[in-house]
Amino acid sequence: AALTAAVGDDAAMIAELRAAFLDSADRYVDALGRSRCDANWRQAASRLQGLAASFGAIGLMRLADAAGSGAPGDPVILRDIRQAIGEIAR
């Protein structure tokens, strides 16, 4: 819905932006999964939060914010973030 509001009914543009969003989200989740120190974890969480905010993915934005406040490698938040991205990908 956020993409449609931004670019109208251009299906090709929506598909391209959606693919770019999912690619970036996957990269940030990968960075979260590899992070072992607070700085890297918070940086990846912050980038994911900004990406989610720019696309209006409020649930993912909240999860990324929670990750930024949590411990590096938290398996529960990683699972929840991956699940949220999977739901957006459908």
C-alpha positions as CSV (number, residue, x, y, z in Angstrom):
1,A,0.0,0.0,0.0
2,A,2.8,2.4,0.8
3,L,4.5,1.7,-2.5
4,T,1.2,2.3,-4.4
5,A,0.8,5.6,-2.6
6,A,4.4,6.6,-3.5
7,V,4.5,5.5,-7.2
8,G,0.9,5.1,-8.2
9,D,-0.3,2.1,-10.2
10,D,3.0,1.4,-12.0
11,A,3.2,-2.3,-11.4
12,A,6.8,-2.6,-12.8
13,M,8.0,0.2,-10.5
14,I,6.3,-1.4,-7.5
15,A,7.8,-4.8,-8.2
16,E,11.3,-3.2,-8.6
17,L,11.1,-1.2,-5.4
18,R,9.7,-4.3,-3.5
19,A,12.5,-6.4,-4.8
20,A,15.1,-3.8,-3.7
21,F,13.4,-3.5,-0.3
22,L,13.5,-7.3,0.2
23,D,17.1,-7.6,-1.0
24,S,18.2,-4.8,1.4
25,A,16.2,-6.3,4.3
26,D,17.8,-9.7,3.7
27,R,21.3,-8.1,3.8
28,Y,20.6,-6.3,7.1
29,V,19.2,-9.5,8.7
30,D,22.3,-11.3,7.5
31,A,24.4,-8.6,9.1
32,L,22.4,-8.9,12.3
33,G,22.9,-12.7,12.3
34,R,26.7,-12.3,11.9
35,S,27.0,-9.5,14.5
36,R,28.7,-10.4,17.7
37,C,29.4,-7.0,19.1
38,D,27.0,-4.3,20.3
39,A,28.2,-1.8,17.7
40,N,27.7,-4.0,14.7
41,W,24.4,-5.3,16.0
42,R,23.0,-1.8,16.6
43,Q,24.2,-0.5,13.3
44,A,22.5,-3.3,11.4
45,A,19.3,-2.9,13.4
46,S,19.3,0.9,12.8
47,R,19.7,0.4,9.1
48,L,16.9,-2.1,9.0
49,Q,14.7,0.2,11.0
50,G,15.4,3.0,8.6
51,L,14.7,0.8,5.6
52,A,11.4,-0.4,7.1
53,A,10.4,3.2,8.0
54,S,11.0,4.4,4.4
55,F,8.7,1.7,3.1
56,G,6.0,2.0,5.7
57,A,6.7,-1.4,7.2
58,I,5.7,-0.4,10.7
59,G,5.9,-3.9,12.3
60,L,9.3,-4.5,10.9
61,M,10.4,-1.1,12.0
62,R,9.3,-1.9,15.6
63,L,11.1,-5.2,15.5
64,A,14.3,-3.6,14.3
65,D,14.0,-1.0,17.1
66,A,13.6,-3.7,19.6
67,A,16.7,-5.5,18.2
68,G,18.7,-2.3,18.6
69,S,17.9,-2.3,22.3
70,G,18.6,-6.0,22.7
71,A,21.7,-8.3,22.8
72,P,23.7,-9.2,19.7
73,G,22.6,-12.5,18.3
74,D,19.2,-12.7,20.1
75,P,17.7,-15.7,18.4
76,V,14.1,-14.7,19.2
77,I,14.3,-11.2,17.6
78,L,16.2,-12.6,14.6
79,R,13.4,-15.2,14.1
80,D,10.7,-12.5,14.5
81,I,12.4,-10.2,12.0
82,R,12.9,-13.0,9.5
83,Q,9.3,-14.0,9.8
84,A,8.2,-10.4,9.3
85,I,10.3,-10.1,6.1
86,G,8.8,-13.4,4.9
87,E,5.3,-12.1,5.4
88,I,6.2,-9.0,3.4
89,A,7.7,-11.1,0.6
90,R,4.4,-13.0,0.2
